[in-house]
Amino acid sequence: MTMTALGEPSVLLKLGEVVLKGRNREIFEMRLRANIKHALKGHRVDIRQRHGVIALFLPAGTEVEEAETVAARVADVPGIVLVHLAWRVPKDPDTITKAAIELIRDSDEVARKARFAVRSRRRDKRFPLRSNELDRVVGGVINDTFGLPVDLSNPELTVHIEVDRDEAFLFTGGRPGQGGLPVGSSGRALALLSGGIDSPVAAYRMMRRGLRVDFLHFSGIPFTTSESIYKAYALVRNLDKFQGKSRLWVVPFGKAQQSIRNSGQDRLAVIAQRRLMLKTAEEVAHRIHAEALVTGDSLGQVSSQTLANITAQDHAVDLPILRPLIGLDKTEIMTEARRIGTLEISELPDEDCCTLLAPRQAETRAKIEDLKQIERRLDAEDLAAQLADSIQPYKLDV
C-alpha cells in the first residue's frame, strides 16, 4: 500500500524545549537535525526545518510500512516531543478537503460513527482561509460524507491540518517523542554502568538533557565471569538508539577489590570501592574529555546511598557527579526502565563485581578521614591511574 492516493508521505516532528532557546535556538536545531540524520542512516529522507517543526519528506511512492519505520525511529531521538505520520498535499482548500476525506475513509472511527473535530493551523498567513474557516469547510464535508457527529470539546477522531509555506500536511494521530534536548547540546559525560536497573535509566535521563553519554563498566574479572560485561554491552546497545555512536569501556576491577577487602576495613569496604571507582572514572573522563560523571544513586535506596555516604563519595573527585535518580523510588525507576527497554536486560542474572565486597553490615555514615586512611594504604591515586590504563574498549555492532 502506498500513500500516493492522497499525496506524498512525510513525517512531522514537533519540537519542545528547543523552541524556547532564543538566540541559541539555531545551535540546538542544527544539533537535532544532525542527530535525526544519523538515526535515519540508511533511509532516503529529505530533512527540512520549519518554524517549530521539522518535516521529513520521503520519496514518492514510499510504502506506508517504510514511513511508519521512519516515524518509529525518530521517536527515539531526544529533542522531539511528537511524531506525526502525515500526508503532504498542495495547499488549496479543495485538495485539502478531498485529502481529509480519503485520510479517514477506511478508519475504525468512521465505521463506528465516532465524534470528530477538525483542527487547522496556518503557518503561512497568506493562505486564503483562516484556521477556523478551514475547519468549518473540511468539517462540513466530512459530516456530509460520513454522517459523523461533531464534537469540538472531546472528539474521538481529530483531523489535523497544517498549512505551511509550500504545502499542507494532514494527519490524525501521532506518537510521543522523548522530549528534552538534542544529545550533544549540553556536553559529554561518563556514566558508571553496572548491570543493574538504575544506572541505565540515569544515563538515559542525562541524554534527554542534551548530554552525550559514554559508558564505563567495572567487571570483577579475574574473580568473576564475563557475564556482567555481556549485560553492560547489551544495555549500551539498547541505549544507543537514543544517541548513536555510544562508547563502552570495561575496567577489570577484581584485583583492586581484593586489595580493598584485605585492608581490614570491612564496614567501609563498599564506600572505599565506590570512591576508587569514581577516581578511576574521573581519570578516564579526563582522557575522553567528559565534563561530568553520571551514577544511578537514589537517596536512601541502599546503605551506600545515604546522605553521609553520598557526601563521602563526592569528596573523592573534582568532577561534578550527576545523579538524576536521586529523588526517585525503585518503582518509579523500574517503570522508566521498562519504558525505555532496559529492564528485561538488567534483570538477567550475572556476577556483579559488587558481590565481591558484601559485608554483613555496611557503614551508613562513613567518615571521609577514615576513607582517606584506606586510600593512603592503597595508594589510591596511582591505583586509579593504573585501572584507567587497563580499560578495554568494546565496539558496538550497530
Helices and strands as residue ranges (DSSP letters): E 8-15, G 17-20, G 22-24, H 25-39, E 46-50, E 53-57, H 64-74, E 80-89, H 93-104, H 108-111, E 116-122, H 131-146, E 157-163, E 168-171, E 175-176, E 187-192, H 198-208, E 211-219, H 227-239, G 240-242, E 248-252, H 254-261, H 269-288, E 293-294, G 303-305, H 307-314, E 321-322, H 330-340, H 343-346, G 353-356, H 368-378, H 380-389, E 392-394
